[in-house]
Amino acid sequence: MSHFVRDLPFGATLLEKNRTRFRLWAPQQAQMSVDIGEREHIPMQRREGGWFEVAAACGAGATYRYVLDSGLGVPDPAARAQECRKLRAPAACA
């Protein structure tokens, strides 16, 4: 089996088997969070230049979405896969 590895400064990056860093550029947002699976929103830390990031306990294949300060959930534009749910906002897969 071949593996695809990318090292980009944004999106979901697997740090360890069950730990992923989420990073998104959203300069117009005052705050951001990430919603992983059915868990509550995990607040992201605002960084210089409009970047937000957080490391969370989840592994490859976890569904997640970013949540804007308005409460709107949005998929990750850098995700490897997108999932569409009827009752929730679209989610991405790490």
C-alpha positions as CSV (number, residue, x, y, z in Angstrom):
1,M,0.0,0.0,0.0
2,S,1.4,3.4,-0.9
3,H,1.0,6.4,1.4
4,F,0.4,10.0,0.4
5,V,2.0,12.6,2.7
6,R,1.7,16.3,2.5
7,D,3.2,18.9,4.8
8,L,1.1,22.0,4.3
9,P,0.8,24.9,6.8
10,F,-3.0,24.6,6.9
11,G,-5.8,22.0,7.2
12,A,-5.7,18.9,9.3
13,T,-2.3,17.4,10.0
14,L,-1.8,14.1,11.7
15,L,0.8,14.6,14.5
16,E,0.5,11.1,16.1
17,K,-1.8,8.1,15.7
18,N,-4.6,9.8,17.7
19,R,-3.6,13.5,17.6
20,T,-4.3,16.0,14.8
21,R,-3.5,19.6,14.4
22,F,-6.2,21.7,12.8
23,R,-5.1,25.0,11.2
24,L,-7.2,27.5,9.2
25,W,-6.7,31.1,7.9
26,A,-9.8,33.1,8.8
27,P,-8.7,36.7,9.3
28,Q,-12.2,38.1,9.5
29,Q,-13.2,35.9,12.4
30,A,-12.9,36.9,16.0
31,Q,-12.9,33.3,17.2
32,M,-13.1,29.8,15.7
33,S,-13.6,26.3,16.9
34,V,-13.4,22.8,15.4
35,D,-16.3,20.3,15.8
36,I,-14.9,16.7,15.7
37,G,-17.5,14.0,15.1
38,E,-20.4,14.5,17.6
39,R,-18.2,16.2,20.2
40,E,-18.7,19.8,21.4
41,H,-16.8,22.6,19.7
42,I,-13.1,22.7,20.6
43,P,-11.9,26.4,20.7
44,M,-9.0,27.2,18.4
45,Q,-6.2,29.6,19.4
46,R,-5.9,32.8,17.3
47,R,-2.4,33.2,15.9
48,E,-0.6,36.0,14.1
49,G,-1.8,36.9,10.6
50,G,-5.4,35.6,11.0
51,W,-4.5,32.0,11.5
52,F,-6.3,29.7,14.0
53,E,-5.0,26.4,15.3
54,V,-5.6,23.7,17.8
55,A,-4.3,20.1,18.4
56,A,-7.0,17.6,19.3
57,A,-7.3,14.0,20.2
58,C,-8.5,12.3,17.0
59,G,-6.9,10.2,14.3
60,A,-7.0,9.8,10.6
61,G,-10.5,9.5,9.2
62,A,-12.3,11.5,11.9
63,T,-15.0,13.8,10.6
64,Y,-14.7,17.4,11.5
65,R,-15.8,20.9,10.6
66,Y,-14.7,24.4,11.5
67,V,-17.2,26.6,13.3
68,L,-17.2,30.3,12.7
69,D,-17.9,32.8,15.4
70,S,-21.5,33.1,14.1
71,G,-22.0,29.4,14.9
72,L,-22.0,28.4,11.2
73,G,-20.2,25.1,10.6
74,V,-18.1,24.9,7.4
75,P,-16.0,22.2,5.8
76,D,-12.2,22.4,5.6
77,P,-11.3,23.8,2.2
78,A,-8.0,21.8,2.5
79,A,-9.6,18.5,3.4
80,R,-8.7,15.3,1.5
81,A,-12.4,14.3,1.5
82,Q,-15.8,15.9,2.1
83,E,-18.9,14.3,3.6
84,C,-22.4,15.6,3.2
85,R,-24.9,15.2,6.0
86,K,-28.6,16.0,5.6
87,L,-29.2,17.5,9.1
88,R,-25.8,19.1,9.7
89,A,-23.3,21.2,7.8
90,P,-20.9,19.3,5.6
91,A,-17.9,17.8,7.3
92,A,-14.4,16.9,6.2
93,C,-12.4,13.8,6.9
94,A,-8.9,14.1,8.5
